[in-house]
Amino acid sequence: RKYEILTDATIKHDSGEVLHRIRHLKTGMLGGWIARESNLSHKGDCWVADDAQVRGEAQVTGDARVSGEAQVFDHAQVSGRSRVLHYSWVFDHAKIEGEAEILHHALICGEARLKDNAAAKGHARISGNATIAGHAQVLDDAQISGEAKVDEWARVSGDARIRGNVKVLGESQVFDSAYVSENASLSNSSRVFGHARVFGSVTIQGHSRV
């Protein structure tokens, strides 16, 4: 066993669920808050720190870390060497894997999946069945939803919106207030920015600028 649940250190969440502070058995270090033992594995170096909360049927496993005032709940899974930090939320059936990082006020929900070295920062919102992989980054107030895939070294930032079955690959960037939807595909070093609207089955590649 790696930690103990402190029955005399509890808080009640707005949902009515009671959470308990944890303490590392070997070091005596106080951790964050969990609702039940299944929320945090005793295997690996995974940990819930600071005032972070893991509740519902959510699971933190492997060497993952949840800290700050982050919240992981519902059926969400955080595994590998991933990090959920600051004030970010991961919920519904979302999965954070590999060495992915969820920072600041980012929100990951639905069945969204972040893996590899992907990152969500700022007030980014990723939902639906979206996948963020490779070294891709979703920043600022950008939103990704539907079946969208952002992979490799791609970046979505600003107030950009990605919807539908869109693919943003290579070193492509979507930023400002650009909107990309349906079956559009971006690759190589393409850029979509400003108030551009891209939809349908359009393919943008090379060093194209829209």
C-alpha positions as CSV (number, residue, x, y, z in Angstrom):
1,R,0.0,0.0,0.0
2,K,1.2,3.4,-0.9
3,Y,-1.1,5.8,1.0
4,E,-3.8,5.9,3.6
5,I,-7.2,7.7,3.5
6,L,-7.6,10.1,6.4
7,T,-11.1,9.6,7.7
8,D,-10.9,12.7,9.9
9,A,-10.0,15.0,7.1
10,T,-13.0,15.2,4.8
11,I,-14.8,17.7,2.6
12,K,-18.2,17.5,0.9
13,H,-18.3,18.3,-2.8
14,D,-21.3,20.1,-4.2
15,S,-22.4,16.8,-5.8
16,G,-22.8,15.4,-2.3
17,E,-19.8,13.2,-2.6
18,V,-17.5,13.1,0.4
19,L,-13.8,13.3,-0.3
20,H,-10.9,12.4,2.0
21,R,-7.4,13.7,2.2
22,I,-4.7,11.1,1.6
23,R,-1.3,10.6,3.2
24,H,1.8,8.9,1.7
25,L,2.7,6.0,4.1
26,K,6.5,6.1,3.4
27,T,7.1,9.8,3.5
28,G,4.1,11.0,5.6
29,M,3.4,13.7,2.9
30,L,-0.2,14.8,2.7
31,G,-1.8,14.6,-0.7
32,G,-5.0,15.8,-2.3
33,W,-8.5,14.5,-2.1
34,I,-10.1,11.3,-3.3
35,A,-13.6,9.9,-2.8
36,R,-12.6,6.2,-2.7
37,E,-9.5,4.0,-2.9
38,S,-10.2,3.0,-6.5
39,N,-9.6,6.7,-7.5
40,L,-5.8,6.4,-7.0
41,S,-3.8,3.3,-7.7
42,H,-1.4,2.0,-5.0
43,K,1.0,0.9,-7.9
44,G,3.5,3.1,-9.6
45,D,4.3,6.7,-8.6
46,C,0.9,8.2,-9.4
47,W,-0.2,10.8,-7.0
48,V,-2.9,13.3,-6.2
49,A,-1.3,16.4,-4.6
50,D,-2.2,19.8,-3.2
51,D,-5.9,20.5,-3.2
52,A,-6.6,18.5,-6.4
53,Q,-9.7,16.2,-6.3
54,V,-10.4,12.8,-7.9
55,R,-13.9,11.5,-7.5
56,G,-16.7,9.5,-9.0
57,E,-15.4,6.5,-10.8
58,A,-12.3,8.3,-12.1
59,Q,-8.9,6.6,-12.0
60,V,-5.4,7.9,-11.7
61,T,-2.8,5.2,-12.4
62,G,0.8,4.6,-13.6
63,D,3.1,7.5,-12.8
64,A,0.4,10.2,-13.5
65,R,0.0,13.2,-11.3
66,V,-3.0,15.4,-10.5
67,S,-2.1,18.6,-8.6
68,G,-3.0,22.2,-7.9
69,E,-6.7,22.5,-7.7
70,A,-7.3,20.3,-10.7
71,Q,-10.4,18.0,-10.8
72,V,-10.7,14.5,-12.3
73,F,-14.2,13.0,-12.1
74,D,-17.0,10.9,-13.6
75,H,-15.3,8.0,-15.5
76,A,-12.2,9.9,-16.6
77,Q,-8.8,8.1,-16.7
78,V,-5.4,9.7,-16.2
79,S,-2.5,7.3,-16.8
80,G,1.1,6.9,-18.0
81,R,3.3,9.8,-17.0
82,S,0.6,12.4,-17.8
83,R,0.0,15.6,-15.7
84,V,-3.3,17.3,-14.9
85,L,-2.4,20.6,-13.2
86,H,-3.5,24.0,-11.9
87,Y,-7.3,24.5,-12.3
88,S,-7.9,22.1,-15.2
89,W,-10.8,19.6,-15.3
90,V,-11.0,16.1,-16.8
91,F,-14.3,14.4,-16.7
92,D,-17.0,12.3,-18.5
93,H,-15.1,9.4,-20.2
94,A,-12.0,11.5,-21.2
95,K,-8.6,9.8,-21.2
96,I,-5.2,11.4,-20.6
97,E,-2.3,9.1,-21.4
98,G,1.4,8.9,-22.2
99,E,3.1,12.2,-21.2
100,A,0.2,14.5,-22.1
101,E,-0.2,17.6,-20.0
102,I,-3.4,19.4,-19.1
103,L,-2.6,22.9,-17.6
104,H,-4.2,26.1,-16.4
105,H,-8.0,26.1,-16.9
106,A,-8.1,23.6,-19.7
107,L,-11.2,21.4,-19.8
108,I,-11.3,17.9,-21.3
109,C,-14.6,16.0,-21.5
110,G,-16.8,13.7,-23.5
111,E,-14.7,10.8,-24.8
112,A,-11.8,13.0,-25.8
113,R,-8.3,11.6,-25.6
114,L,-4.9,13.3,-25.1
115,K,-1.8,11.1,-25.5
116,D,1.9,11.0,-26.3
117,N,3.3,14.5,-25.6
118,A,0.2,16.5,-26.4
119,A,-0.8,19.5,-24.3
120,A,-3.9,21.5,-23.5
121,K,-3.3,24.9,-21.9
122,G,-5.0,28.2,-21.1
123,H,-8.8,27.8,-21.4
124,A,-8.7,25.2,-24.1
125,R,-11.8,23.0,-24.3
126,I,-11.6,19.5,-25.9
127,S,-14.7,17.4,-26.2
128,G,-16.6,14.8,-28.2
129,N,-14.3,12.0,-29.6
130,A,-11.5,14.4,-30.4
131,T,-7.9,13.1,-30.2
132,I,-4.9,15.2,-29.5
133,A,-1.6,13.3,-30.0
134,G,2.1,13.6,-30.9
135,H,3.5,16.9,-29.8
136,A,0.3,18.8,-30.7
137,Q,-0.9,21.7,-28.6
138,V,-4.3,23.3,-28.0
139,L,-3.9,26.7,-26.4
140,D,-5.7,29.8,-25.3
141,D,-9.5,29.7,-25.8
142,A,-9.4,27.2,-28.7
143,Q,-12.1,24.5,-28.9
144,I,-11.8,21.0,-30.4
145,S,-14.8,18.7,-30.8
146,G,-16.4,16.0,-32.9
147,E,-14.1,13.3,-34.3
148,A,-11.3,15.9,-34.9
149,K,-7.7,14.8,-34.7
150,V,-4.8,17.2,-34.0
151,D,-1.5,15.3,-34.3
152,E,2.3,15.5,-34.9
153,W,3.5,19.1,-34.2
154,A,0.2,20.9,-35.0
155,R,-1.1,23.8,-32.9
156,V,-4.6,25.2,-32.4
157,S,-4.7,28.5,-30.5
158,G,-6.5,31.8,-30.0
159,D,-10.3,31.5,-30.4
160,A,-10.0,28.9,-33.1
161,R,-12.8,26.3,-33.4
162,I,-12.3,22.8,-34.9
163,R,-15.4,20.7,-35.4
164,G,-16.4,17.5,-37.1
165,N,-13.9,15.0,-38.7
166,V,-11.2,17.6,-39.2
167,K,-7.5,16.5,-39.3
168,V,-4.8,19.0,-38.4
169,L,-1.4,17.4,-38.9
170,G,2.3,18.1,-39.5
171,E,3.2,21.6,-38.4
172,S,-0.1,23.1,-39.3
173,Q,-1.6,25.9,-37.3
174,V,-5.1,27.1,-36.8
175,F,-5.4,30.4,-34.8
176,D,-7.1,33.7,-34.3
177,S,-10.9,33.2,-34.9
178,A,-10.5,30.7,-37.6
179,Y,-13.2,27.9,-38.0
180,V,-12.5,24.5,-39.5
181,S,-15.2,21.9,-39.8
182,E,-16.7,18.9,-41.5
183,N,-14.0,16.8,-43.3
184,A,-11.3,19.4,-43.9
185,S,-7.7,18.3,-43.6
186,L,-4.6,20.4,-42.9
187,S,-1.0,19.1,-43.2
188,N,2.6,20.1,-43.7
189,S,3.0,23.8,-42.6
190,S,-0.3,25.1,-43.6
191,R,-1.9,28.0,-41.7
192,V,-5.6,29.0,-41.2
193,F,-6.1,32.2,-39.3
194,G,-8.0,35.5,-39.0
195,H,-11.7,34.9,-39.6
196,A,-11.2,32.2,-42.2
197,R,-13.8,29.5,-42.6
198,V,-12.8,26.1,-43.9
199,F,-15.3,23.3,-44.3
200,G,-16.4,20.5,-46.6
201,S,-13.7,18.0,-47.8
202,V,-11.1,20.7,-48.4
203,T,-7.4,19.7,-48.2
204,I,-4.9,22.3,-47.3
205,Q,-1.2,21.4,-47.4
206,G,2.3,22.6,-48.1
207,H,2.9,26.2,-47.0
208,S,-0.6,27.3,-47.8
209,R,-2.1,30.3,-46.0
210,V,-5.9,30.8,-45.6
